Amino acid sequence: MLICCSTMEDELCKSAHKVFKIKYHFVFCIKYRKDLFLVEKYVDSVKEICFGMEERYNMKFERIGFDEDHVHFMLRSVPKYSLSQLFRL
């Protein structure tokens, strides 16, 4: 169980024996830098996949930002997952 408390601008998450705040900023580029994110169906597909991951795993996509050839993810996670495990999800 994950409990997040908001104090000013910091969000501390608590579980049974730990308090943590883990945020990642990922940038993924499309192969050959094609401008696929100008098409709305691709943007919607990525968002749908992210929301599905939130439900399955204990994580939260705080922000998802799209440019024409890359996407930014601001992700909050739990200490259960290492950085390499998040990439494999």
MOPAC internal coordinates of N, CA, C and O (Angstrom, degrees):
PM7 1SCF
backbone

  N    0.0000 0     0.00 0     0.00 0    0    0    0
  C    1.4463 1     0.00 0     0.00 0    1    0    0
  C    1.5166 1   109.40 1     0.00 0    2    1    0
  O    1.2310 1   120.80 1   -43.76 1    3    2    1
  N    1.3206 1   116.08 1   136.24 1    3    2    1
  C    1.4521 1   122.84 1  -176.36 1    5    3    2
  C    1.5192 1   108.99 1  -117.86 1    6    5    3
  O    1.2310 1   120.41 1   -52.31 1    7    6    5
  N    1.3245 1   116.82 1   127.69 1    7    6    5
  C    1.4582 1   122.10 1   177.89 1    9    7    6
  C    1.5201 1   107.49 1  -122.16 1   10    9    7
  O    1.2310 1   120.18 1   -55.65 1   11   10    9
  N    1.3285 1   117.25 1   124.35 1   11   10    9
  C    1.4587 1   121.07 1   178.87 1   13   11   10
  C    1.5192 1   109.73 1  -111.10 1   14   13   11
  O    1.2310 1   121.26 1   -47.36 1   15   14   13
  N    1.3092 1   115.19 1   132.64 1   15   14   13
  C    1.4589 1   121.71 1   178.45 1   17   15   14
  C    1.5203 1   108.15 1  -114.27 1   18   17   15
  O    1.2310 1   120.31 1   -46.27 1   19   18   17
  N    1.3004 1   117.02 1   133.73 1   19   18   17
  C    1.4566 1   121.31 1   179.77 1   21   19   18
  C    1.5257 1   109.39 1  -100.95 1   22   21   19
  O    1.2310 1   120.67 1   -62.43 1   23   22   21
  N    1.3318 1   116.33 1   117.57 1   23   22   21
  C    1.4535 1   121.60 1   176.21 1   25   23   22
  C    1.5138 1   107.89 1  -126.22 1   26   25   23
  O    1.2310 1   120.82 1   -66.13 1   27   26   25
  N    1.3006 1   116.04 1   113.87 1   27   26   25
  C    1.4618 1   123.50 1  -174.96 1   29   27   26
  C    1.5225 1   109.17 1    54.66 1   30   29   27
  O    1.2310 1   119.29 1    65.87 1   31   30   29
  N    1.3245 1   118.95 1  -114.13 1   31   30   29
  C    1.4515 1   120.35 1  -179.14 1   33   31   30
  C    1.5240 1   111.64 1  -105.51 1   34   33   31
  O    1.2310 1   120.24 1   174.79 1   35   34   33
  N    1.3154 1   117.15 1    -5.21 1   35   34   33
  C    1.4589 1   120.81 1  -179.77 1   37   35   34
  C    1.5156 1   109.66 1   -94.57 1   38   37   35
  O    1.2310 1   121.16 1   -38.58 1   39   38   37
  N    1.3171 1   115.38 1   141.42 1   39   38   37
  C    1.4535 1   120.46 1   174.82 1   41   39   38
  C    1.5155 1   107.80 1  -118.11 1   42   41   39
  O    1.2310 1   120.55 1   -66.73 1   43   42   41
  N    1.3058 1   116.56 1   113.27 1   43   42   41
  C    1.4535 1   121.66 1   178.48 1   45   43   42
  C    1.5138 1   108.55 1  -100.85 1   46   45   43
  O    1.2310 1   120.69 1   -46.96 1   47   46   45
  N    1.3112 1   116.28 1   133.04 1   47   46   45
  C    1.4561 1   121.45 1   178.36 1   49   47   46
  C    1.5206 1   108.18 1  -106.93 1   50   49   47
  O    1.2310 1   121.07 1   -39.18 1   51   50   49
  N    1.3085 1   115.57 1   140.82 1   51   50   49
  C    1.4579 1   120.76 1  -177.43 1   53   51   50
  C    1.5133 1   109.58 1  -124.42 1   54   53   51
  O    1.2310 1   121.38 1   -39.40 1   55   54   53
  N    1.3128 1   114.96 1   140.60 1   55   54   53
  C    1.4593 1   120.94 1   168.65 1   57   55   54
  C    1.5267 1   106.15 1  -127.46 1   58   57   55
  O    1.2310 1   119.72 1    15.85 1   59   58   57
  N    1.2954 1   118.14 1  -164.15 1   59   58   57
  C    1.4621 1   121.39 1  -171.56 1   61   59   58
  C    1.5350 1   113.30 1   -54.90 1   62   61   59
  O    1.2310 1   119.85 1   133.52 1   63   62   61
  N    1.3380 1   117.89 1   -46.48 1   63   62   61
  C    1.4655 1   119.96 1  -173.34 1   65   63   62
  C    1.5177 1   113.36 1  -130.57 1   66   65   63
  O    1.2310 1   119.95 1  -158.80 1   67   66   65
  N    1.3221 1   117.70 1    21.20 1   67   66   65
  C    1.4618 1   118.27 1  -178.41 1   69   67   66
  C    1.5266 1   110.85 1  -152.29 1   70   69   67
  O    1.2310 1   121.83 1   -24.68 1   71   70   69
  N    1.3094 1   114.10 1   155.32 1   71   70   69
  C    1.4546 1   123.15 1   173.47 1   73   71   70
  C    1.5203 1   105.65 1  -125.69 1   74   73   71
  O    1.2310 1   120.21 1   -46.55 1   75   74   73
  N    1.3255 1   117.21 1   133.45 1   75   74   73
  C    1.4587 1   118.88 1  -174.07 1   77   75   74
  C    1.5207 1   110.87 1  -152.68 1   78   77   75
  O    1.2310 1   121.94 1   -17.50 1   79   78   77
  N    1.3168 1   113.89 1   162.50 1   79   78   77
  C    1.4583 1   123.00 1   174.05 1   81   79   78
  C    1.5223 1   106.02 1  -147.18 1   82   81   79
  O    1.2310 1   120.61 1   -78.88 1   83   82   81
  N    1.3113 1   116.43 1   101.12 1   83   82   81
  C    1.4609 1   121.38 1  -177.53 1   85   83   82
  C    1.5208 1   108.13 1  -120.18 1   86   85   83
  O    1.2310 1   121.11 1   -62.04 1   87   86   85
  N    1.3216 1   115.49 1   117.96 1   87   86   85
  C    1.4604 1   120.71 1   177.65 1   89   87   86
  C    1.5215 1   108.61 1  -128.95 1   90   89   87
  O    1.2310 1   121.08 1   -39.74 1   91   90   89
  N    1.3139 1   115.54 1   140.26 1   91   90   89
  C    1.4601 1   122.14 1   177.97 1   93   91   90
  C    1.5198 1   109.01 1  -123.35 1   94   93   91
  O    1.2310 1   121.30 1   -33.47 1   95   94   93
  N    1.3209 1   115.12 1   146.53 1   95   94   93
  C    1.4579 1   121.16 1   172.65 1   97   95   94
  C    1.5236 1   106.65 1  -120.61 1   98   97   95
  O    1.2310 1   121.05 1   -67.95 1   99   98   97
  N    1.3272 1   115.59 1   112.05 1   99   98   97
  C    1.4623 1   121.67 1   179.90 1  101   99   98
  C    1.5211 1   109.09 1  -109.12 1  102  101   99
  O    1.2310 1   120.97 1   -36.24 1  103  102  101
  N    1.3226 1   115.75 1   143.76 1  103  102  101
  C    1.4607 1   121.68 1   172.15 1  105  103  102
  C    1.5191 1   106.73 1  -126.23 1  106  105  103
  O    1.2310 1   120.86 1   -58.22 1  107  106  105
  N    1.3256 1   115.95 1   121.78 1  107  106  105
  C    1.4583 1   121.37 1   178.37 1  109  107  106
  C    1.5220 1   108.85 1  -114.72 1  110  109  107
  O    1.2310 1   121.27 1   -51.91 1  111  110  109
  N    1.3323 1   115.17 1   128.09 1  111  110  109
  C    1.4611 1   121.21 1   178.78 1  113  111  110
  C    1.5208 1   109.60 1  -102.23 1  114  113  111
  O    1.2310 1   121.23 1   -32.75 1  115  114  113
  N    1.3118 1   115.25 1   147.25 1  115  114  113
  C    1.4587 1   121.03 1   177.40 1  117  115  114
  C    1.5223 1   108.45 1   -79.31 1  118  117  115
  O    1.2310 1   121.19 1   -36.09 1  119  118  117
  N    1.3169 1   115.33 1   143.91 1  119  118  117
  C    1.4576 1   120.76 1   179.63 1  121  119  118
  C    1.5315 1   109.82 1   -57.07 1  122  121  119
  O    1.2310 1   120.76 1   -45.35 1  123  122  121
  N    1.2993 1   116.14 1   134.65 1  123  122  121
  C    1.4635 1   125.29 1  -177.62 1  125  123  122
  C    1.5296 1   112.26 1    63.09 1  126  125  123
  O    1.2310 1   120.65 1  -165.17 1  127  126  125
  N    1.3290 1   116.37 1    14.83 1  127  126  125
  C    1.4710 1   123.06 1   176.68 1  129  127  126
  C    1.5349 1   112.53 1    53.08 1  130  129  127
  O    1.2310 1   120.76 1  -140.09 1  131  130  129
  N    1.3297 1   116.16 1    39.91 1  131  130  129
  C    1.4678 1   120.54 1   177.14 1  133  131  130
  C    1.5215 1   109.16 1   -69.62 1  134  133  131
  O    1.2310 1   120.52 1   -32.02 1  135  134  133
  N    1.3042 1   116.62 1   147.98 1  135  134  133
  C    1.4633 1   121.02 1  -177.07 1  137  135  134
  C    1.5331 1   111.74 1   -91.84 1  138  137  135
  O    1.2310 1   121.03 1  -117.92 1  139  138  137
  N    1.3299 1   115.64 1    62.08 1  139  138  137
  C    1.4605 1   121.59 1  -177.29 1  141  139  138
  C    1.5181 1   113.23 1   -75.90 1  142  141  139
  O    1.2310 1   119.70 1   154.74 1  143  142  141
  N    1.3121 1   118.17 1   -25.26 1  143  142  141
  C    1.4582 1   119.51 1  -175.54 1  145  143  142
  C    1.5238 1   112.84 1   -79.25 1  146  145  143
  O    1.2310 1   120.15 1  -173.50 1  147  146  145
  N    1.3288 1   117.31 1     6.50 1  147  146  145
  C    1.4555 1   120.17 1   169.13 1  149  147  146
  C    1.5271 1   110.31 1   -79.01 1  150  149  147
  O    1.2310 1   120.78 1   163.11 1  151  150  149
  N    1.3438 1   116.11 1   -16.89 1  151  150  149
  C    1.4655 1   122.18 1   178.18 1  153  151  150
  C    1.5317 1   108.06 1   -91.95 1  154  153  151
  O    1.2310 1   120.43 1   -56.68 1  155  154  153
  N    1.3157 1   116.78 1   123.32 1  155  154  153
  C    1.4656 1   122.40 1  -172.62 1  157  155  154
  C    1.5264 1   113.20 1   -62.97 1  158  157  155
  O    1.2310 1   119.48 1   148.60 1  159  158  157
  N    1.3275 1   118.59 1   -31.40 1  159  158  157
  C    1.4719 1   119.86 1  -177.27 1  161  159  158
  C    1.5248 1   111.55 1   -66.68 1  162  161  159
  O    1.2310 1   119.56 1   149.07 1  163  162  161
  N    1.3221 1   118.45 1   -30.93 1  163  162  161
  C    1.4623 1   120.80 1   177.79 1  165  163  162
  C    1.5299 1   110.85 1   -72.94 1  166  165  163
  O    1.2310 1   120.66 1   141.71 1  167  166  165
  N    1.3066 1   116.34 1   -38.29 1  167  166  165
  C    1.4666 1   120.93 1   176.76 1  169  167  166
  C    1.5243 1   109.57 1   -62.55 1  170  169  167
  O    1.2310 1   120.54 1   134.12 1  171  170  169
  N    1.3318 1   116.57 1   -45.88 1  171  170  169
  C    1.4688 1   121.02 1   179.56 1  173  171  170
  C    1.5226 1   111.57 1   -63.52 1  174  173  171
  O    1.2310 1   119.96 1   142.64 1  175  174  173
  N    1.3310 1   117.68 1   -37.36 1  175  174  173
  C    1.4692 1   121.22 1   179.21 1  177  175  174
  C    1.5216 1   111.43 1   -64.33 1  178  177  175
  O    1.2310 1   120.28 1   136.57 1  179  178  177
  N    1.3207 1   117.06 1   -43.43 1  179  178  177
  C    1.4656 1   120.76 1   179.47 1  181  179  178
  C    1.5257 1   110.30 1   -64.53 1  182  181  179
  O    1.2310 1   120.14 1   136.66 1  183  182  181
  N    1.3239 1   117.33 1   -43.34 1  183  182  181
  C    1.4694 1   120.63 1   178.93 1  185  183  182
  C    1.5239 1   111.15 1   -62.88 1  186  185  183
  O    1.2310 1   120.35 1   138.92 1  187  186  185
  N    1.3182 1   116.94 1   -41.08 1  187  186  185
  C    1.4677 1   121.08 1   179.29 1  189  187  186
  C    1.5260 1   111.30 1   -63.10 1  190  189  187
  O    1.2310 1   120.31 1   138.45 1  191  190  189
  N    1.3206 1   117.01 1   -41.55 1  191  190  189
  C    1.4664 1   121.30 1   177.70 1  193  191  190
  C    1.5291 1   110.25 1   -63.52 1  194  193  191
  O    1.2310 1   120.34 1   137.79 1  195  194  193
  N    1.3285 1   116.96 1   -42.21 1  195  194  193
  C    1.4680 1   120.94 1  -179.91 1  197  195  194
  C    1.5226 1   111.38 1   -63.74 1  198  197  195
  O    1.2310 1   120.08 1   137.40 1  199  198  197
  N    1.3206 1   117.45 1   -42.60 1  199  198  197
  C    1.4637 1   120.26 1   179.27 1  201  199  198
  C    1.5249 1   111.05 1   -66.74 1  202  201  199
  O    1.2310 1   120.09 1   147.05 1  203  202  201
  N    1.3214 1   117.43 1   -32.95 1  203  202  201
  C    1.4614 1   120.72 1   174.58 1  205  203  202
  C    1.5163 1   112.00 1   -66.33 1  206  205  203
  O    1.2310 1   120.58 1   141.99 1  207  206  205
  N    1.3358 1   116.50 1   -38.01 1  207  206  205
  C    1.4610 1   120.47 1   177.77 1  209  207  206
  C    1.5215 1   111.10 1   -66.73 1  210  209  207
  O    1.2310 1   120.18 1   143.91 1  211  210  209
  N    1.3269 1   117.26 1   -36.09 1  211  210  209
  C    1.4668 1   120.47 1   177.63 1  213  211  210
  C    1.5198 1   111.21 1   -60.50 1  214  213  211
  O    1.2310 1   120.58 1   140.38 1  215  214  213
  N    1.3184 1   116.50 1   -39.62 1  215  214  213
  C    1.4606 1   120.67 1  -178.74 1  217  215  214
  C    1.5233 1   112.05 1   -71.25 1  218  217  215
  O    1.2310 1   120.32 1   142.41 1  219  218  217
  N    1.3344 1   117.00 1   -37.59 1  219  218  217
  C    1.4661 1   120.70 1  -176.94 1  221  219  218
  C    1.5189 1   113.32 1   -79.66 1  222  221  219
  O    1.2310 1   120.44 1   142.97 1  223  222  221
  N    1.3228 1   116.77 1   -37.03 1  223  222  221
  C    1.4599 1   121.55 1  -175.70 1  225  223  222
  C    1.5224 1   108.60 1  -117.14 1  226  225  223
  O    1.2310 1   120.44 1   -20.73 1  227  226  225
  N    1.2883 1   116.77 1   159.27 1  227  226  225
  C    1.4634 1   121.62 1  -177.61 1  229  227  226
  C    1.5276 1   109.02 1   -85.07 1  230  229  227
  O    1.2310 1   120.90 1  -104.46 1  231  230  229
  N    1.3383 1   115.88 1    75.54 1  231  230  229
  C    1.4557 1   121.40 1  -179.55 1  233  231  230
  C    1.5195 1   108.81 1  -146.94 1  234  233  231
  O    1.2310 1   121.03 1   -14.12 1  235  234  233
  N    1.3226 1   115.64 1   165.88 1  235  234  233
  C    1.4588 1   120.75 1  -179.67 1  237  235  234
  C    1.5194 1   108.92 1  -141.65 1  238  237  235
  O    1.2310 1   120.49 1   -55.02 1  239  238  237
  N    1.3273 1   116.66 1   124.98 1  239  238  237
  C    1.4567 1   121.50 1   172.98 1  241  239  238
  C    1.5245 1   106.89 1   -83.57 1  242  241  239
  O    1.2310 1   120.70 1   -74.34 1  243  242  241
  N    1.3248 1   116.27 1   105.66 1  243  242  241
  C    1.4600 1   119.66 1  -178.05 1  245  243  242
  C    1.5160 1   111.31 1   -73.76 1  246  245  243
  O    1.2310 1   120.69 1   140.55 1  247  246  245
  N    1.3193 1   116.30 1   -39.45 1  247  246  245
  C    1.4629 1   120.78 1   178.06 1  249  247  246
  C    1.5178 1   109.19 1  -145.71 1  250  249  247
  O    1.2310 1   121.40 1   -36.98 1  251  250  249
  N    1.3121 1   114.92 1   143.02 1  251  250  249
  C    1.4587 1   122.06 1   173.14 1  253  251  250
  C    1.5212 1   105.67 1  -129.44 1  254  253  251
  O    1.2310 1   120.88 1   -61.93 1  255  254  253
  N    1.3299 1   115.92 1   118.07 1  255  254  253
  C    1.4607 1   120.38 1  -178.14 1  257  255  254
  C    1.5138 1   110.61 1  -119.83 1  258  257  255
  O    1.2310 1   121.04 1   -44.37 1  259  258  257
  N    1.3172 1   115.61 1   135.63 1  259  258  257
  C    1.4581 1   121.09 1  -177.02 1  261  259  258
  C    1.5188 1   110.51 1  -114.97 1  262  261  259
  O    1.2310 1   121.51 1   -41.72 1  263  262  261
  N    1.3169 1   114.72 1   138.28 1  263  262  261
  C    1.4490 1   122.35 1   166.48 1  265  263  262
  C    1.5190 1   105.18 1  -118.76 1  266  265  263
  O    1.2310 1   119.22 1    -2.42 1  267  266  265
  N    1.2920 1   119.09 1   177.58 1  267  266  265
  C    1.4652 1   119.40 1  -173.65 1  269  267  266
  C    1.5284 1   113.73 1   -63.37 1  270  269  267
  O    1.2310 1   119.64 1   150.62 1  271  270  269
  N    1.3379 1   118.29 1   -29.38 1  271  270  269
  C    1.4642 1   119.36 1  -174.92 1  273  271  270
  C    1.5290 1   113.86 1  -129.19 1  274  273  271
  O    1.2310 1   119.76 1  -169.65 1  275  274  273
  N    1.3237 1   118.07 1    10.35 1  275  274  273
  C    1.4605 1   120.83 1   176.80 1  277  275  274
  C    1.5235 1   109.83 1  -156.24 1  278  277  275
  O    1.2310 1   121.58 1   -13.27 1  279  278  277
  N    1.3353 1   114.58 1   166.73 1  279  278  277
  C    1.4617 1   120.46 1  -178.76 1  281  279  278
  C    1.5290 1   108.74 1  -134.40 1  282  281  279
  O    1.2310 1   120.67 1   -37.93 1  283  282  281
  N    1.3278 1   116.32 1   142.07 1  283  282  281
  C    1.4662 1   123.42 1   177.41 1  285  283  282
  C    1.5225 1   108.51 1  -108.76 1  286  285  283
  O    1.2310 1   120.92 1   -43.30 1  287  286  285
  N    1.3255 1   115.84 1   136.70 1  287  286  285
  C    1.4580 1   121.80 1   175.35 1  289  287  286
  C    1.5223 1   108.69 1  -122.82 1  290  289  287
  O    1.2310 1   120.12 1   -52.52 1  291  290  289
  N    1.3279 1   117.37 1   127.48 1  291  290  289
  C    1.4553 1   122.31 1   168.66 1  293  291  290
  C    1.5189 1   105.06 1  -105.73 1  294  293  291
  O    1.2310 1   120.92 1   -66.97 1  295  294  293
  N    1.3250 1   115.84 1   113.03 1  295  294  293
  C    1.4565 1   122.13 1  -168.35 1  297  295  294
  C    1.5163 1   110.36 1  -121.73 1  298  297  295
  O    1.2310 1   120.67 1   -46.20 1  299  298  297
  N    1.3244 1   116.32 1   133.80 1  299  298  297
  C    1.4666 1   122.16 1   173.47 1  301  299  298
  C    1.5180 1   107.20 1  -109.09 1  302  301  299
  O    1.2310 1   120.77 1   -48.92 1  303  302  301
  N    1.3263 1   116.13 1   131.08 1  303  302  301
  C    1.4574 1   120.73 1  -174.96 1  305  303  302
  C    1.5240 1   110.44 1  -134.64 1  306  305  303
  O    1.2310 1   121.48 1    -1.15 1  307  306  305
  N    1.3098 1   114.77 1   178.85 1  307  306  305
  C    1.4654 1   122.26 1   178.33 1  309  307  306
  C    1.5268 1   108.89 1  -107.54 1  310  309  307
  O    1.2310 1   119.48 1   -19.50 1  311  310  309
  N    1.3356 1   118.59 1   160.50 1  311  310  309
  C    1.4662 1   120.78 1  -179.38 1  313  311  310
  C    1.5247 1   113.86 1   -64.86 1  314  313  311
  O    1.2310 1   120.11 1   169.70 1  315  314  313
  N    1.3042 1   117.40 1   -10.30 1  315  314  313
  C    1.4642 1   121.34 1   179.52 1  317  315  314
  C    1.5301 1   111.49 1   -60.81 1  318  317  315
  O    1.2310 1   120.14 1   146.75 1  319  318  317
  N    1.3323 1   117.34 1   -33.25 1  319  318  317
  C    1.4648 1   122.03 1  -176.42 1  321  319  318
  C    1.5228 1   110.76 1  -105.17 1  322  321  319
  O    1.2310 1   120.97 1   -50.10 1  323  322  321
  N    1.3278 1   115.74 1   129.90 1  323  322  321
  C    1.4615 1   119.89 1   173.35 1  325  323  322
  C    1.5287 1   108.15 1   -82.51 1  326  325  323
  O    1.2310 1   120.94 1    -8.34 1  327  326  325
  N    1.3135 1   115.80 1   171.66 1  327  326  325
  C    1.4540 1   120.29 1   179.69 1  329  327  326
  C    1.5266 1   111.37 1   -61.32 1  330  329  327
  O    1.2310 1   120.33 1   138.32 1  331  330  329
  N    1.3185 1   116.98 1   -41.68 1  331  330  329
  C    1.4672 1   119.87 1   179.52 1  333  331  330
  C    1.5287 1   111.72 1   -67.34 1  334  333  331
  O    1.2310 1   120.02 1   146.64 1  335  334  333
  N    1.3299 1   117.57 1   -33.36 1  335  334  333
  C    1.4636 1   119.97 1   177.10 1  337  335  334
  C    1.5250 1   111.07 1   -67.87 1  338  337  335
  O    1.2310 1   120.09 1   143.28 1  339  338  337
  N    1.3095 1   117.42 1   -36.72 1  339  338  337
  C    1.4603 1   120.11 1   177.88 1  341  339  338
  C    1.5210 1   111.50 1   -63.72 1  342  341  339
  O    1.2310 1   120.23 1   142.69 1  343  342  341
  N    1.3276 1   117.17 1   -37.31 1  343  342  341
  C    1.4584 1   120.27 1   178.11 1  345  343  342
  C    1.5226 1   111.51 1   -65.92 1  346  345  343
  O    1.2310 1   120.27 1   147.09 1  347  346  345
  N    1.3238 1   117.09 1   -32.91 1  347  346  345
  C    1.4651 1   120.48 1  -178.29 1  349  347  346
  C    1.5231 1   113.32 1   -79.65 1  350  349  347
  O    1.2310 1   119.92 1   163.44 1  351  350  349
  N    1.3310 1   117.75 1   -16.56 1  351  350  349
  C    1.4580 1   119.92 1   178.71 1  353  351  350
  C    1.4926 1   108.22 1   -69.31 1  354  353  351
  O    1.2310 1   120.10 1   180.00 1  355  354  353

